[in-house]
Amino acid sequence: MNANNKILTWTGRVISVLVILMMTFSAVMKFMNLPDVAKQMKDLGYPAGLTFILGIVEISCVILYAIPQTSVLGAVLLTGYLGGAVATHVRVNENFAGPAIGGVLVWLGLFLRDPRIRALLPIRRALPTSAEPPKP
């Protein structure tokens, strides 16, 4: 593994750990069922009894994302979860930047830490401006 790939991999791991910590904190807050969390759920239009179930769904997605063998499935499920959060915030006319940025960070972390994803979704470089064909 060359130095550039090591840097990408470690940057991806750091971003992924930050996402995992952020989402775990969110799930734990749902499990604790604090009055502020219950009020926020009510303000978003969800019944209070749904808080615990959403915490289970959230932590399950995070666990799948954290395990290298299931990280792609976890990223897909987290994207769906965060997409639902974006839709909920849009519906009640609130700022939805947090879950949207979270979704981007989920995939950025996975893209940087997993060379298979980088191969699947390559970032293309601009073609040379000269008339010569590109060298293989």
C-alpha positions as CSV (number, residue, x, y, z in Angstrom):
1,M,0.0,0.0,0.0
2,N,1.5,3.3,-1.0
3,A,1.6,6.4,1.2
4,N,-1.3,8.1,-0.6
5,N,-3.6,5.1,-0.1
6,K,-2.6,4.9,3.6
7,I,-3.5,8.6,4.0
8,L,-6.9,8.1,2.3
9,T,-7.6,5.0,4.3
10,W,-6.8,6.6,7.7
11,T,-8.7,9.8,6.8
12,G,-11.7,7.5,5.9
13,R,-11.4,5.7,9.2
14,V,-11.3,8.9,11.2
15,I,-14.4,10.3,9.4
16,S,-16.2,6.9,9.9
17,V,-15.4,6.9,13.6
18,L,-16.8,10.4,13.9
19,V,-20.0,9.3,12.1
20,I,-20.2,6.2,14.3
21,L,-19.7,8.3,17.5
22,M,-22.3,10.9,16.4
23,M,-24.9,8.3,15.5
24,T,-24.3,6.3,18.6
25,F,-24.7,9.4,20.7
26,S,-28.0,10.1,19.0
27,A,-29.2,6.5,19.6
28,V,-28.2,6.6,23.2
29,M,-30.2,9.8,23.7
30,K,-33.2,8.1,22.2
31,F,-32.7,5.1,24.6
32,M,-32.5,7.5,27.6
33,N,-35.8,9.1,26.6
34,L,-35.0,12.4,28.1
35,P,-37.8,15.1,28.2
36,D,-36.0,17.2,25.6
37,V,-35.9,14.2,23.2
38,A,-39.5,13.4,23.8
39,K,-40.4,17.0,23.1
40,Q,-38.4,17.0,19.9
41,M,-40.1,13.8,18.7
42,K,-43.5,15.4,19.4
43,D,-42.5,18.6,17.5
44,L,-41.4,16.4,14.6
45,G,-44.8,14.7,14.6
46,Y,-43.8,11.3,15.9
47,P,-45.4,9.6,18.9
48,A,-43.2,9.3,22.0
49,G,-43.4,5.5,22.0
50,L,-41.5,5.5,18.7
51,T,-38.3,7.0,20.2
52,F,-37.0,3.7,21.5
53,I,-37.7,1.8,18.3
54,L,-35.9,4.6,16.3
55,G,-32.9,4.2,18.7
56,I,-32.8,0.4,18.0
57,V,-32.9,1.0,14.2
58,E,-30.2,3.7,14.4
59,I,-27.8,1.6,16.5
60,S,-28.4,-1.4,14.3
61,C,-27.4,0.6,11.2
62,V,-24.4,1.9,13.0
63,I,-23.2,-1.5,14.1
64,L,-23.5,-2.8,10.5
65,Y,-21.5,0.3,9.3
66,A,-18.8,-0.2,11.8
67,I,-18.1,-3.8,10.8
68,P,-15.9,-3.9,7.7
69,Q,-17.6,-6.9,6.2
70,T,-21.1,-5.3,6.4
71,S,-20.0,-1.6,6.1
72,V,-21.6,-1.1,2.6
73,L,-25.0,-2.5,3.9
74,G,-24.6,-0.2,7.0
75,A,-23.9,2.8,4.7
76,V,-27.0,2.1,2.6
77,L,-29.2,1.7,5.7
78,L,-27.7,4.8,7.3
79,T,-28.4,6.7,4.1
80,G,-32.0,5.6,4.3
81,Y,-32.3,6.5,8.0
82,L,-30.7,9.9,7.5
83,G,-32.8,10.5,4.3
84,G,-35.9,10.0,6.5
85,A,-34.5,12.5,9.0
86,V,-34.0,15.0,6.1
87,A,-37.6,14.4,4.9
88,T,-38.9,14.9,8.4
89,H,-37.1,18.2,9.0
90,V,-38.2,19.4,5.6
91,R,-41.8,18.5,6.3
92,V,-41.8,20.6,9.5
93,N,-39.8,23.4,7.9
94,E,-36.7,22.9,10.0
95,N,-33.0,23.0,9.1
96,F,-32.1,19.7,7.5
97,A,-28.4,20.3,7.1
98,G,-27.3,18.1,9.9
99,P,-28.7,14.8,8.6
100,A,-27.8,15.7,5.0
101,I,-24.2,16.3,6.0
102,G,-24.2,13.2,8.1
103,G,-25.3,11.2,5.0
104,V,-22.5,12.7,2.9
105,L,-20.0,11.9,5.7
106,V,-21.2,8.2,5.9
107,W,-20.3,7.7,2.2
108,L,-17.1,9.9,2.3
109,G,-15.8,7.9,5.2
110,L,-16.5,4.6,3.4
111,F,-15.2,5.8,0.1
112,L,-11.9,6.9,1.6
113,R,-11.4,3.8,3.9
114,D,-12.4,1.1,1.4
115,P,-10.4,0.7,-1.9
116,R,-13.1,-1.4,-3.4
117,I,-15.6,1.5,-3.2
118,R,-12.9,3.9,-4.6
119,A,-12.5,1.4,-7.5
120,L,-16.3,1.3,-8.0
121,L,-16.7,5.0,-7.9
122,P,-13.5,6.5,-9.3
123,I,-12.8,10.2,-9.3
124,R,-11.8,11.0,-12.9
125,R,-9.1,13.4,-13.7
126,A,-9.4,16.0,-16.4
127,L,-8.1,15.0,-19.8
128,P,-4.8,16.5,-21.0
129,T,-5.3,19.6,-23.1
130,S,-2.8,18.6,-25.8
131,A,-3.8,16.9,-29.0
132,E,-1.9,13.8,-28.0
133,P,-3.9,10.7,-26.9
134,P,-3.6,9.9,-23.2
135,K,-0.8,7.4,-22.3
136,P,-2.0,4.2,-20.7
